Amino acid sequence: LGLTYGQRFSDHFQGGITIKFLRSFAGKIGGEDISANSWAVDLGVNWINLFPSSTFQLPSRNELIGKDWRKQIDNRGINIGVALLNAGPDIAYINESQADPIPQRLGIGVAYQLLASPVIGLGGLFDFEKELVHRDEGDTDPFYQAWVTGWQGKTFKEAIYHFGAELQLVSVISFRYGYRYAPFQGVFDNETGISTIGLGLDLKYISLHYGQWIDKDQLSVLRKNTYVIGLSMGNIEF
């Protein structure tokens, strides 16, 4: 359960915050449900359409499809996003001395629209995601201390990196490719580097998106049977 507020502060800067109530079930002990409650905050800021002149714009005398039923998006230049997820206190199922940290994460991403025209568009992105949790001999630092101590150790080897590219045709159809690189993966050690493909359909009032993992031999059972389908109508997403 969460409450979200977002605000666009200028033509190039926007941000948002979500406050979440968390309830987790850990199973049963002696026939009794073991559960815990906590809260967390998500924070995000986004700089959009920076340096728009860095995007190559092809002149077009004739548009193949009329503008009236296409979704019009001004996506030029560079976008930068920063998000802090799950910032909140530890969650305790039995007692406070055995509390577990919420998986707090920091994500930073950069997207660049290389080519834009009514007929064809090409863009790429890069982001990395780092868990900000610090443990020392079984003790866990408070979440706000982990903003600093979470960078200790093998900082960048423990991060997850994403690379992606998108080819757009007539501003309606999108073909996507992504690559996920995780030098240290824990239980998913065989998933150091895996790829995804996706397809998108964007019209004026409706968008449909599909994605899947393609490196079947390297995937865990959970990912091997995972497909992503997204639908949005106006400002409503499913």
C-alpha positions, -999 to 999 in steps of 0.1 A, spaced: 0 0 0 15 33 -10 9 70 -16 27 87 -44 32 124 -53 50 137 -84 58 172 -97 73 187 -128 93 216 -117 105 229 -151 107 218 -187 138 197 -179 134 186 -143 108 165 -125 106 143 -93 85 122 -72 81 104 -38 63 72 -27 56 63 9 49 26 13 34 5 40 49 -30 39 35 -63 53 55 -95 50 46 -131 58 75 -155 66 55 -186 71 42 -205 101 58 -216 134 38 -239 156 7 -232 135 10 -195 140 15 -170 112 48 -151 113 45 -117 98 59 -82 102 51 -46 93 73 -18 82 75 12 59 97 25 32 102 55 9 110 56 -28 125 89 -41 132 97 -78 143 127 -99 146 130 -136 163 155 -159 147 153 -194 155 165 -229 189 179 -220 210 191 -249 183 184 -275 205 196 -303 227 165 -298 200 144 -314 202 140 -352 169 150 -367 162 139 -403 141 162 -425 110 145 -438 88 160 -466 61 134 -463 50 116 -431 39 80 -437 12 81 -411 -9 111 -400 -1 127 -366 -37 125 -355 -36 89 -341 1 86 -331 14 94 -297 34 126 -299 64 125 -275 92 151 -274 121 128 -267 154 144 -277 188 147 -263 198 132 -230 177 120 -200 192 113 -166 174 96 -138 183 88 -101 161 67 -78 165 56 -42 142 26 -35 131 10 -3 146 35 22 133 24 55 139 6 88 147 -31 92 118 -55 94 115 -78 124 94 -110 124 102 -123 159 122 -97 178 142 -66 170 176 -84 176 168 -106 146 155 -79 123 164 -81 86 171 -51 64 148 -41 36 166 -43 2 174 -6 -2 187 1 -37 201 31 -56 197 33 -94 213 58 -118 205 58 -155 213 77 -187 193 76 -219 203 92 -252 181 97 -283 206 95 -312 182 98 -341 147 113 -343 124 118 -372 87 110 -381 99 79 -399 127 64 -378 142 69 -343 171 53 -325 180 56 -288 202 38 -262 204 37 -225 227 26 -196 219 22 -159 233 6 -129 217 -6 -97 234 -10 -63 221 -25 -31 228 -1 -2 229 -25 27 259 -29 50 264 -58 74 293 -61 99 296 -93 119 259 -99 117 249 -64 126 232 -42 100 236 -5 98 205 17 98 193 25 63 204 61 64 240 51 74 240 26 46 238 55 21 276 58 30 287 24 44 268 6 16 296 16 -8 323 -2 11 339 -34 -3 336 -45 -39 313 -16 -48 310 -19 -86 314 -57 -88 283 -60 -66 262 -37 -89 239 -48 -117 243 -31 -151 218 -27 -178 224 -17 -214 196 -12 -240 187 0 -274 154 9 -291 146 13 -328 113 31 -335 95 30 -369 70 58 -378 68 66 -341 45 36 -336 64 3 -336 95 -2 -314 120 -30 -314 141 -33 -283 172 -52 -271 186 -52 -236 216 -68 -218 219 -73 -181 254 -78 -166 258 -88 -130 294 -97 -119 281 -110 -86 247 -127 -86 244 -148 -54 219 -176 -62 219 -167 -99 256 -172 -105 250 -186 -140 232 -154 -150 262 -131 -151 252 -118 -185 218 -123 -201 198 -107 -229 163 -96 -235 142 -86 -265 110 -65 -267 84 -51 -289 62 -20 -284 32 -5 -301 25 32 -293 -7 49 -304 -23 81 -293 -44 67 -265 -31 32 -260 3 15 -257 12 -22 -257 46 -36 -247 60 -72 -246 94 -85 -234 112 -117 -227 146 -132 -218 163 -149 -246 194 -167 -231 174 -197 -221 205 -219 -213 217 -194 -187 185 -186 -170 171 -198 -137 138 -216 -137 121 -184 -125 134 -162 -153 130 -189 -180 93 -188 -177 89 -151 -173 73 -128 -199 64 -92 -195 33 -76 -210 24 -40 -204 -7 -21 -214 -15 16 -209 -46 36 -219 -43 74 -216 -26 79 -182 -37 45 -168 -12 16 -168 -18 -21 -163 
